[in-house]
Amino acid sequence: MQRLGIQTVRTSRSLLGSRLYTTAPAQEQVVPAAFKVQDHKDFDERVMNSKVPVIVDFFATWCNPCRMLTPRIETVVAEKQGKILLAKVDIDEHTDLALDYHVGSVPVLIAMKDGKVLERIVGLQDTDKLRQFVNKYAE
């Protein structure tokens, strides 16, 4: 288990057993590794102009494989501690972006750097394959 700047505090043992609480130190500011794209302008600012590589996750809320992929890719990206970001694009809300990137089915993950598409993978992936994909582009 990685620490990621989070402290674990164990409370005293009670009748229900010990309890674990996680707290972030007050002086640290947590930068989210994953964010949901709000509109085309947001996509341009946070993905196209990003200083670090970005994995763009094209998904739909009704898509079961998308729901299974989400926690996997979020975990893998979080492990990289800001060396790569995850932009989530709902294809029903942002049809124009889905068309721009030729997304015909979901889920689709696209690795981008400096506004350029580097690679895409389609469909549900296991965690090991996701980790290999992300590791190629995380700086």
JOCORBEL-V706883 format. One record per residue. RES is the residue in three letters. D_LAST is the distance of its C-alpha to the last C-alpha in Angstrom with 1 decimal. Layout:
BEGIN
RES|D_LAST / RES|D_LAST
END
This chain:
BEGIN
MET|21.3 / GLN|18.5 / ARG|19.9 / LEU|17.2 / GLY|19.6 / ILE|22.5 / GLN|25.8 / THR|28.1 / VAL|31.8 / ARG|34.6 / THR|37.9 / SER|41.2 / ARG|42.5 / SER|44.7 / LEU|46.9 / LEU|44.0 / GLY|41.8 / SER|38.9 / ARG|36.5 / LEU|32.9 / TYR|31.5 / THR|28.0 / THR|27.7 / ALA|24.9 / PRO|25.9 / ALA|27.4 / GLN|25.5 / GLU|22.0 / GLN|20.9 / VAL|18.9 / VAL|16.6 / PRO|16.9 / ALA|13.9 / ALA|16.4 / PHE|19.0 / LYS|21.9 / VAL|22.3 / GLN|25.7 / ASP|26.7 / HIS|25.7 / LYS|25.2 / ASP|22.9 / PHE|20.8 / ASP|20.8 / GLU|19.8 / ARG|17.1 / VAL|15.7 / MET|16.7 / ASN|16.1 / SER|12.9 / LYS|10.6 / VAL|7.5 / PRO|7.7 / VAL|10.8 / ILE|12.8 / VAL|16.4 / ASP|18.9 / PHE|22.4 / PHE|25.0 / ALA|28.6 / THR|30.4 / TRP|33.0 / CYS|30.7 / ASN|30.9 / PRO|28.0 / CYS|25.9 / ARG|27.1 / MET|26.2 / LEU|22.7 / THR|21.9 / PRO|21.8 / ARG|19.8 / ILE|16.9 / GLU|17.1 / THR|17.0 / VAL|14.0 / VAL|11.9 / ALA|13.5 / GLU|12.5 / LYS|8.8 / GLN|10.5 / GLY|9.3 / LYS|5.5 / ILE|7.2 / LEU|10.9 / LEU|14.0 / ALA|16.8 / LYS|20.1 / VAL|22.8 / ASP|26.3 / ILE|27.9 / ASP|31.4 / GLU|30.5 / HIS|28.5 / THR|30.2 / ASP|29.5 / LEU|25.7 / ALA|26.4 / LEU|28.6 / ASP|26.3 / TYR|23.7 / HIS|26.5 / VAL|26.2 / GLY|29.4 / SER|28.8 / VAL|26.6 / PRO|24.3 / VAL|21.7 / LEU|17.9 / ILE|16.3 / ALA|12.6 / MET|12.5 / LYS|10.6 / ASP|12.9 / GLY|15.7 / LYS|15.8 / VAL|16.1 / LEU|14.0 / GLU|15.6 / ARG|18.0 / ILE|19.5 / VAL|22.9 / GLY|24.7 / LEU|24.4 / GLN|21.9 / ASP|22.0 / THR|19.3 / ASP|18.4 / LYS|17.9 / LEU|15.8 / ARG|13.6 / GLN|13.3 / PHE|12.6 / VAL|9.8 / ASN|8.2 / LYS|8.4 / TYR|6.2 / ALA|3.8 / GLU|0.0
END
